[in-house]
Amino acid sequence: MLEAGLRAHTGAAARCLTWRRSFFDPLPTGADAYLLSDILHDWDDDHARRILDGCRRAATPGATVVVVEPVRDQGADTTIDLFMLMCFGGRERTVEELTALADGSGLTLRAASPVADGRTALELVPSDGDAR
């Protein structure tokens, strides 16, 4: 089911659309940004790459894909890493491992910044000359 809404951000009328659907369904194209928060660590590498592939297909030049994940080597808990593997087949990854997944999907790391609770925000942009 598609759920879209218009929300105000800090008193200014900012456009924000949200969708409720599978990560493997095609995403709407033309957004300024695509946000994945605590998503990729639920999935093995193949499925995580498919999710990023979908973001890359939807992202037009100038768009940004923001990935917020618990990052191993930056405070992510080993217990959570084992839990993700046992329950979902996923795992916590390093920034380098997330960057490699993104590279394989036609996305390039622009910046990575710790945000909170062992999580890091990775800012990914479409790779130059990559027509997916």
Protein Blocks (a to p, Z undefined) as FASTA:
>chain_A
ZZdddddeehiacddddddddfkbccdehiabdcdehklmmpcfklmmmmmmmmmmmpcg
hiacddddddehiopafklmmmmmmmnopacddfklmmmmmmmnopacfbdcdfbghiac
ddddddehiaZZ
